[in-house]
Amino acid sequence: MSDRTPLVAQAREALREIVDPELGVNLVDLGLIEALQERPEGLYVRMTLTSAACPMAEMLLGEVEEALEALLPPPQQLELELVFAPPWTPARLSAAAREQLGWEQGA
């Protein structure tokens, strides 16, 4: 398993294009992507959402699947795991997301 391959870099950039419609910040900078690994069978992604009750969950997961499956040549496949433990907190926000949301670095 590797999280430092060209495919992982492409996948991370693709995920930066997916924006949470409620917050206006991409999934990577929100800290929703917990793991991104290239495996022999394809790409593994473990992600979370800001809330288990996220009303946009189905849409966001669909966008993730569509973007990442487009990067995988057959027979490689995407394994997408959605987790909620540990729960997401604002501490996962990148510096760019904090700035975009108007949060101070120490907040």
Secondary structure, DSSP 8 states (H G I E B T S, - for coil): -BSSSHHHHHHHHHHHT-B-TTT--BTTTTT-EEEEEEETTEEEEEE--S-TT-TTHHHHHHHHHHHHHTT--TT-EEEEEE--SS---GGG--HHHHHHHT--TT-
